[in-house]
Amino acid sequence: MTRLLLLIAGAALCFAQGLPSKVDELVGAYQKSNKFMGTVLVARDGKVLHAKGYGCANLEHDVPNKPETKFRLGSITKQFVALAILQLEERGKLQVTDSICLYIGNCPEAWKPVTIHHLLSHTSGIWNFTNDPAYRNQWMLESPPAKTMERFRGKPLEFAPGEKMSYSNSGYILLALILEKASGTGYEEFLQKNIFEPAGMKDSGHDSHSPILKHRATGYWNERGEVRNSAYHDMTIPIGGGDLYSTALDLLRWDQALYSDKLAKPETLEKMFTPVRNNYGYGWMINKQFGRKLIAHGGGINGFSTAISRFPDEKALIVVLGNYMNAPAGPVARDVAAILFNEKYELPKSATP
C-alpha cells in the first residue's frame, strides 16, 4: 500500500512538473491565433503550479506581462460586490429580501417589488443600460452610480422580478448605491477594509485613470485587423459592475479567503454560491466542467478580457487576465483546466500563415 501511494504521488508530481510546458504550448498557440496577451495562473490547494505573463503589459515600451501585473477585471468585479452586500446582511444592515427602494432615493414605483436578491441574481427585470446603442458614445463621460442610474430609471421592467434571468449591469450599479447607503461608507473604502485587506489583497482596488498605478497593464483591442490602444472608458461608469483591478496572485488570495471565515460565515458564502436561475448565484456562475463542480465568472471591458475558474472540490483555481479585449479568456481557462485534469483539448490553429 505504501509503495502504491508513493507511485501515485510520484505520478502526480511528474504531471505537475509537466504542466507549465503544456500551458506554455497552449497559450503560445492562442497568442498566434488570437493575439492573447496577459497572465495565466494555475493553483491547487493554495499552491501555485504555474504563474506566468505572456506578451506585453505595454507594447509601446516593451514592458512584459508578469503575475504581478494589474489588469482591469470587468465583470469579475461583481463577485466582490455580492460578498460586500452579504457581509452587510450578516451585520444586520440589510436583508437581501428588502425592496431596493428602501435604499435608493427617487425610486420608481415599478421598482418597489424588486429586491436586493433580484439584483444580485440578475432576475430584477431592470433594463441593462450597457445594451443601449448610445452607450459607446458615453464611455468618456464621468458618471458615478447615481448619475448612471438616470440612464435606466425611467425604463419599464422587462419582466416581473424573479420571473426570468437576464444579465444586467444596471443591477450591480444599484448594488453599489445600496452598499454605500446601508454601510454609511464609500464604495471603495468599504471594499478595501472589508474584503481586500482581510484577504491580503494589496494589489487590488477601484481603477481610475488619474492615479499612478505601478504595474498597470495597458488595454488593447483589434481595430481593422491591427492591435490598437483601446478607447478610453471612464471608470466611474461601471462602479459595482466592472470597475475593479487586480492581479493573478491577488485573485489566488481571494480564492483562498473564500475557503475560510476571514470574510464571511460559511453559510453566507454558500448563499453566494447557490444558483438562483440559469446557473447564476450571486456574482458567480455555478456549473460543471469535465464532470467537476465549477464556480466561475468572466469579464470584459475596453482593452481587457478576464476569467476566473474555481473547482472547489479539487481546491483548484485558474485565472486568466488578458489586456487584449479580443482574446478568448474563457476558452483559455477551459483548456488550461483540461490540462490540469488531464482531459482532452485541442490547440487553436494559427490565424497567420
C-alpha positions as CSV (number, residue, x, y, z in Angstrom):
1,M,0.0,0.0,0.0
2,T,2.8,2.4,0.9
3,R,4.6,1.7,-2.4
4,L,1.3,2.3,-4.3
5,L,0.8,5.6,-2.6
6,L,4.4,6.6,-3.4
7,L,3.8,5.7,-7.1
8,I,0.6,7.8,-7.2
9,A,2.3,10.7,-5.5
10,G,5.3,10.4,-7.9
11,A,3.0,10.4,-10.9
12,A,1.2,13.5,-9.7
13,L,4.5,15.2,-9.1
14,C,5.7,14.4,-12.7
15,F,2.4,15.7,-14.1
16,A,2.6,18.9,-12.1
17,Q,6.2,19.4,-13.3
18,G,5.0,19.0,-16.9
19,L,2.0,21.3,-16.6
20,P,3.9,24.6,-17.2
21,S,5.3,23.4,-20.5
22,K,1.8,22.3,-21.6
23,V,0.3,25.6,-20.6
24,D,3.1,27.5,-22.4
25,E,2.4,25.5,-25.5
26,L,-1.4,26.2,-25.3
27,V,-1.1,29.9,-24.5
28,G,1.6,30.2,-27.2
29,A,-0.9,28.8,-29.7
30,Y,-3.6,31.2,-28.5
31,Q,-1.1,34.1,-28.9
32,K,-0.5,33.1,-32.6
33,S,-4.2,32.7,-33.4
34,N,-5.9,35.4,-31.2
35,K,-3.0,37.6,-30.1
36,F,-3.5,36.7,-26.5
37,M,-1.6,38.9,-24.0
38,G,-1.9,38.6,-20.3
39,T,-1.2,36.4,-17.3
40,V,-2.2,32.8,-16.6
41,L,-2.2,31.3,-13.1
42,V,-2.9,27.7,-12.1
43,A,-3.1,26.7,-8.4
44,R,-4.1,23.7,-6.3
45,D,-4.5,23.5,-2.6
46,G,-3.4,27.1,-2.4
47,K,0.0,26.3,-4.1
48,V,0.9,27.9,-7.4
49,L,1.6,25.3,-10.1
50,H,2.1,27.9,-12.8
51,A,2.0,31.7,-12.9
52,K,3.4,33.5,-15.9
53,G,2.9,36.6,-18.0
54,Y,2.6,36.4,-21.8
55,G,3.1,39.2,-24.2
56,C,3.3,42.8,-23.1
57,A,1.7,44.9,-20.4
58,N,2.7,47.9,-22.6
59,L,3.6,47.3,-26.2
60,E,5.0,50.8,-26.8
61,H,7.6,50.4,-24.1
62,D,8.1,46.6,-24.4
63,V,7.0,46.0,-20.8
64,P,6.3,42.3,-20.3
65,N,3.3,41.0,-18.5
66,K,4.0,39.3,-15.1
67,P,2.0,37.6,-12.4
68,E,2.2,41.0,-10.6
69,T,0.7,42.9,-13.5
70,K,-2.6,44.7,-12.6
71,F,-5.5,44.2,-15.0
72,R,-9.0,45.6,-15.1
73,L,-11.3,42.8,-14.1
74,G,-14.5,43.8,-15.9
75,S,-17.4,41.8,-14.6
76,I,-15.3,39.7,-12.2
77,T,-15.9,42.8,-10.0
78,K,-19.5,41.6,-9.4
79,Q,-18.4,38.8,-7.0
80,F,-16.7,41.3,-4.7
81,V,-19.8,43.5,-4.6
82,A,-22.0,40.4,-4.0
83,L,-19.9,39.4,-1.0
84,A,-19.9,43.0,0.3
85,I,-23.7,43.0,0.3
86,L,-23.8,39.7,2.1
87,Q,-21.4,41.0,4.7
88,L,-23.9,43.8,5.4
89,E,-26.7,41.3,5.7
90,E,-24.5,39.4,8.3
91,R,-24.1,42.6,10.3
92,G,-27.9,43.4,10.2
93,K,-27.5,46.4,8.0
94,L,-29.9,45.0,5.3
95,Q,-31.6,41.8,4.1
96,V,-31.5,40.6,0.6
97,T,-35.3,40.2,0.7
98,D,-35.5,44.0,1.2
99,S,-37.1,46.2,-1.6
100,I,-34.3,48.2,-3.2
101,C,-36.5,51.3,-2.8
102,L,-35.6,51.2,1.0
103,Y,-32.1,52.3,-0.1
104,I,-32.5,54.2,-3.4
105,G,-33.7,57.7,-3.5
106,N,-36.4,58.8,-6.0
107,C,-37.1,55.1,-6.6
108,P,-39.6,54.4,-9.4
109,E,-42.9,52.8,-8.5
110,A,-42.1,49.9,-10.8
111,W,-39.0,49.1,-8.8
112,K,-40.8,48.5,-5.5
113,P,-41.2,44.8,-6.0
114,V,-37.5,44.5,-6.9
115,T,-35.4,43.1,-4.0
116,I,-31.7,43.1,-3.4
117,H,-31.8,39.3,-4.2
118,H,-33.1,40.1,-7.6
119,L,-30.3,42.5,-8.3
120,L,-27.6,40.0,-7.1
121,S,-29.0,37.2,-9.3
122,H,-29.9,39.2,-12.4
123,T,-33.6,38.4,-12.0
124,S,-34.8,42.0,-11.4
125,G,-36.1,42.8,-14.9
126,I,-34.3,46.1,-14.8
127,W,-33.1,47.1,-18.3
128,N,-29.3,46.7,-18.9
129,F,-28.0,50.2,-19.7
130,T,-24.9,48.8,-21.5
131,N,-27.3,47.4,-24.2
132,D,-28.0,51.0,-25.2
133,P,-26.6,51.6,-28.7
134,A,-25.6,55.1,-27.5
135,Y,-23.5,53.6,-24.6
136,R,-20.4,53.5,-26.8
137,N,-20.6,57.3,-27.3
138,Q,-20.7,57.8,-23.5
139,W,-17.6,55.9,-22.4
140,M,-15.5,59.1,-21.9
141,L,-18.1,60.9,-19.7
142,E,-17.7,60.7,-15.9
143,S,-20.8,59.1,-14.5
144,P,-21.0,57.9,-10.8
145,P,-23.7,55.4,-10.0
146,A,-26.4,57.9,-9.1
147,K,-25.9,59.6,-12.4
148,T,-25.7,56.3,-14.3
149,M,-29.0,55.2,-12.7
150,E,-30.7,58.1,-14.5
151,R,-29.9,56.3,-17.8
152,F,-32.3,53.5,-17.0
153,R,-34.5,54.7,-14.1
154,G,-37.3,55.6,-16.5
155,K,-37.3,52.3,-18.4
156,P,-40.1,49.8,-17.8
157,L,-39.2,46.4,-16.3
158,E,-38.5,43.8,-19.0
159,F,-40.3,41.1,-16.9
160,A,-41.7,40.7,-13.4
161,P,-39.0,40.4,-10.8
162,G,-37.9,36.8,-10.3
163,E,-39.7,35.6,-13.4
164,K,-36.6,35.3,-15.6
165,M,-32.8,35.8,-15.5
166,S,-31.3,38.4,-17.8
167,Y,-27.8,39.7,-17.2
168,S,-27.9,43.3,-16.2
169,N,-25.0,45.6,-15.3
170,S,-27.7,48.1,-14.1
171,G,-28.4,45.9,-11.2
172,Y,-24.8,46.0,-9.9
173,I,-24.7,49.8,-10.4
174,L,-27.7,49.9,-8.0
175,L,-25.9,47.5,-5.6
176,A,-23.0,49.9,-5.3
177,L,-25.5,52.6,-4.2
178,I,-27.2,50.2,-1.8
179,L,-23.8,49.3,-0.3
180,E,-23.0,52.9,0.4
181,K,-26.4,53.7,1.8
182,A,-26.6,50.7,4.1
183,S,-23.0,50.8,5.3
184,G,-22.6,54.6,5.6
185,T,-19.2,54.1,3.9
186,G,-17.9,54.9,0.5
187,Y,-17.9,52.0,-2.0
188,E,-14.1,51.9,-2.5
189,E,-13.3,52.3,1.2
190,F,-15.8,49.5,2.2
191,L,-14.2,47.0,-0.3
192,Q,-10.7,47.8,0.9
193,K,-11.4,47.5,4.6
194,N,-13.8,44.5,4.5
195,I,-12.5,42.4,1.6
196,F,-9.1,43.3,0.2
197,E,-7.3,44.0,3.5
198,P,-8.6,40.9,5.3
199,A,-7.8,38.7,2.3
200,G,-4.3,40.2,2.0
201,M,-5.0,41.7,-1.5
202,K,-2.7,44.6,-1.6
203,D,-2.7,44.9,-5.4
204,S,-6.5,45.3,-5.9
205,G,-8.9,48.2,-5.9
206,H,-11.1,50.6,-7.8
207,D,-9.4,51.5,-11.1
208,S,-9.1,55.1,-12.1
209,H,-7.3,56.8,-14.9
210,S,-5.7,59.5,-12.8
211,P,-3.5,57.9,-10.1
212,I,-0.1,56.5,-10.9
213,L,-0.6,52.7,-10.5
214,K,2.6,50.6,-10.6
215,H,2.5,47.6,-12.9
216,R,-0.8,48.6,-14.5
217,A,-1.4,46.9,-17.9
218,T,-2.4,49.0,-20.9
219,G,-5.5,47.7,-22.6
220,Y,-5.6,46.9,-26.3
221,W,-8.1,45.7,-28.9
222,N,-8.3,44.8,-32.6
223,E,-9.3,47.6,-35.0
224,R,-9.5,46.7,-38.6
225,G,-7.1,43.9,-38.2
226,E,-4.5,45.8,-36.2
227,V,-3.7,45.9,-32.5
228,R,-4.6,49.4,-31.2
229,N,-4.8,51.1,-27.8
230,S,-8.4,50.6,-26.6
231,A,-10.8,53.5,-26.4
232,Y,-10.8,55.4,-23.1
233,H,-13.5,54.3,-20.7
234,D,-14.2,56.4,-17.6
235,M,-14.2,54.0,-14.7
236,T,-16.9,55.8,-12.7
237,I,-19.4,54.3,-15.1
238,P,-19.1,50.6,-14.2
239,I,-18.7,51.1,-10.5
240,G,-20.2,48.0,-8.9
241,G,-20.3,46.1,-12.1
242,G,-16.9,46.2,-13.7
243,D,-14.6,48.9,-12.1
244,L,-12.0,46.9,-10.1
245,Y,-8.5,45.9,-11.0
246,S,-6.4,43.1,-9.5
247,T,-3.5,40.7,-10.2
248,A,-3.5,36.9,-10.7
249,L,-1.7,36.5,-7.4
250,D,-4.2,38.6,-5.6
251,L,-7.1,36.6,-7.1
252,L,-5.4,33.5,-5.6
253,R,-5.5,35.2,-2.2
254,W,-9.2,35.9,-2.9
255,D,-9.8,32.3,-3.8
256,Q,-8.1,31.1,-0.6
257,A,-10.0,33.5,1.6
258,L,-13.3,32.0,0.3
259,Y,-12.3,28.7,1.8
260,S,-12.0,30.3,5.2
261,D,-14.1,32.5,7.5
262,K,-11.9,35.6,7.0
263,L,-14.5,37.4,5.0
264,A,-17.8,35.8,5.9
265,K,-19.5,32.8,7.6
266,P,-19.7,29.5,5.7
267,E,-23.5,29.8,5.4
268,T,-23.1,33.3,3.9
269,L,-20.6,32.1,1.3
270,E,-22.9,29.2,0.5
271,K,-25.6,31.7,-0.3
272,M,-23.4,33.4,-2.8
273,F,-22.6,30.0,-4.5
274,T,-26.2,28.8,-4.7
275,P,-27.7,29.0,-8.2
276,V,-30.9,31.0,-8.5
277,R,-31.8,30.9,-12.2
278,N,-29.7,29.9,-15.3
279,N,-26.9,28.6,-13.0
280,Y,-26.3,32.1,-11.7
281,G,-25.9,32.7,-7.9
282,Y,-24.7,36.0,-6.5
283,G,-21.9,37.3,-8.7
284,W,-20.8,33.8,-9.8
285,M,-21.9,31.2,-12.3
286,I,-22.2,27.7,-10.8
287,N,-21.9,24.9,-13.3
288,K,-19.9,21.8,-14.2
289,Q,-16.8,21.3,-16.3
290,F,-15.2,18.0,-17.0
291,G,-17.7,16.4,-14.6
292,R,-16.5,18.7,-11.8
293,K,-18.3,21.5,-9.9
294,L,-17.2,24.8,-11.4
295,I,-17.7,28.3,-9.8
296,A,-16.6,30.8,-12.4
297,H,-17.1,34.2,-14.0
298,G,-15.7,36.1,-16.9
299,G,-15.2,39.8,-17.6
300,G,-14.7,42.2,-20.4
301,I,-14.2,45.9,-20.6
302,N,-12.3,48.1,-23.1
303,G,-9.0,46.5,-23.7
304,F,-9.3,43.7,-21.2
305,S,-10.7,40.1,-21.2
306,T,-10.7,38.0,-18.0
307,A,-11.8,34.7,-16.5
308,I,-11.7,33.1,-13.1
309,S,-12.5,29.4,-12.6
310,R,-12.7,27.7,-9.2
311,F,-13.1,24.0,-8.8
312,P,-13.9,23.8,-5.0
313,D,-13.9,20.0,-4.7
314,E,-10.4,19.8,-6.1
315,K,-9.3,23.1,-4.4
316,A,-8.1,24.2,-7.9
317,L,-8.0,27.7,-9.4
318,I,-7.4,29.0,-12.8
319,V,-7.0,32.7,-13.5
320,V,-6.7,34.3,-17.0
321,L,-6.2,38.0,-17.1
322,G,-5.8,39.5,-20.6
323,N,-5.0,43.0,-21.7
324,Y,-6.3,42.3,-25.2
325,M,-10.0,42.7,-25.5
326,N,-10.4,40.3,-28.4
327,A,-8.6,37.5,-26.5
328,P,-10.7,34.5,-25.6
329,A,-10.1,34.4,-21.8
330,G,-12.9,31.9,-21.2
331,P,-11.7,29.3,-23.7
332,V,-8.1,29.7,-22.5
333,A,-9.3,29.0,-18.9
334,R,-11.3,26.0,-20.1
335,D,-8.3,24.5,-21.9
336,V,-5.9,25.1,-19.0
337,A,-8.4,23.2,-16.8
338,A,-8.3,20.4,-19.3
339,I,-4.5,20.3,-18.9
340,L,-4.8,20.3,-15.1
341,F,-7.3,17.5,-15.0
342,N,-5.8,15.5,-17.9
343,E,-8.8,16.0,-20.1
344,K,-8.9,16.3,-23.9
345,Y,-8.3,19.7,-25.5
346,E,-7.1,21.0,-28.9
347,L,-4.5,23.7,-29.6
348,P,-6.1,26.5,-31.5
349,K,-5.0,26.9,-35.1
350,S,-2.8,29.8,-36.0
351,A,-4.5,32.6,-37.8
352,T,-1.3,33.6,-39.5
353,P,0.1,31.6,-42.5
